[in-house]
Each structure stands twice: as C-alpha cells, then as structure tokens.
Amino acid sequence: MPQTDETGESNGDNELETAGGQQMGVGIALGVAIGTGLGVAMDNLALGIAIGMGVGVAIGAGLSNR
C-alpha cells in the first residue's frame, strides 16, 4: 500500500526503493557465494570474496534498475 506524506500525496516510491534494496541484497549474497567458490578454487579466499562482492554488487545494481 503506498504511503502518504503529511500533505496526503502518495509516496509510492518507497515501495520501489524497498524492492530495489532487496534485489541489491540478493545480488550481494550471490556475490559472496560466487566469491567463496572462486576463493576456494584460487586458494585465495580474500581475493575470491573481493571479486565476488564486486560481481554481486554489479548484479544487484542491474536487478534493482530493471
């Protein structure tokens, strides 16, 4: 349900921002999972997670801008 501000005008943007934030969170979680896998494969967990976080943020930003 769209929220209204003190003037009674609809503030439906909040719902879109929440959905975008959730998708960004999903992208970051996916990035951590990918990064952990890369880190184990490359024998360098920190580097793998760093790469995965970058990928996850990019995926999350792409999902939230659909």
C-alpha positions as CSV (number, residue, x, y, z in Angstrom):
1,M,0.0,0.0,0.0
2,P,1.5,3.4,-1.0
3,Q,2.4,5.6,1.9
4,T,1.3,9.3,2.0
5,D,3.2,12.2,3.4
6,E,1.8,14.9,5.6
7,T,0.1,16.6,2.7
8,G,-1.7,13.5,1.7
9,E,0.2,13.0,-1.5
10,S,1.0,9.4,-2.5
11,N,4.6,8.4,-1.8
12,G,4.7,5.2,-3.9
13,D,8.4,5.5,-4.5
14,N,9.1,3.9,-1.1
15,E,7.9,0.5,-2.4
16,L,10.2,0.7,-5.4
17,E,13.1,1.6,-3.3
18,T,12.4,-1.3,-0.9
19,A,12.2,-3.8,-3.8
20,G,15.4,-2.4,-5.3
21,G,17.2,-2.7,-1.9
22,Q,16.1,-6.3,-1.6
23,Q,17.4,-7.1,-5.1
24,M,20.7,-5.5,-4.2
25,G,20.9,-7.6,-1.1
26,V,20.2,-10.7,-3.2
27,G,23.0,-9.7,-5.6
28,I,25.4,-9.1,-2.8
29,A,24.6,-12.5,-1.2
30,L,25.1,-14.1,-4.6
31,G,28.4,-12.3,-5.0
32,V,29.6,-13.7,-1.6
33,A,28.6,-17.2,-2.7
34,I,30.4,-16.8,-6.0
35,G,33.4,-15.2,-4.3
36,T,33.7,-18.0,-1.8
37,G,33.7,-20.6,-4.6
38,L,36.3,-18.6,-6.5
39,G,38.4,-18.1,-3.4
40,V,38.5,-21.8,-2.7
41,A,39.3,-22.6,-6.3
42,M,42.1,-20.0,-6.5
43,D,43.5,-20.8,-3.0
44,N,43.0,-17.2,-2.0
45,L,39.7,-16.7,-0.2
46,A,40.1,-13.0,0.4
47,L,40.7,-12.2,-3.2
48,G,37.9,-14.5,-4.3
49,I,35.4,-12.8,-2.0
50,A,36.5,-9.4,-3.1
51,I,36.0,-10.3,-6.8
52,G,32.6,-12.0,-5.9
53,M,31.5,-8.9,-4.0
54,G,32.2,-6.7,-7.0
55,V,30.2,-9.1,-9.2
56,G,27.4,-9.3,-6.6
57,V,27.1,-5.5,-6.3
58,A,27.0,-5.3,-10.1
59,I,24.3,-8.0,-10.4
60,G,22.3,-6.3,-7.6
61,A,22.5,-2.9,-9.2
62,G,21.4,-4.4,-12.5
63,L,18.5,-6.2,-10.9
64,S,17.4,-3.0,-9.0
65,N,17.5,-0.9,-12.1
66,R,15.1,-3.1,-14.2
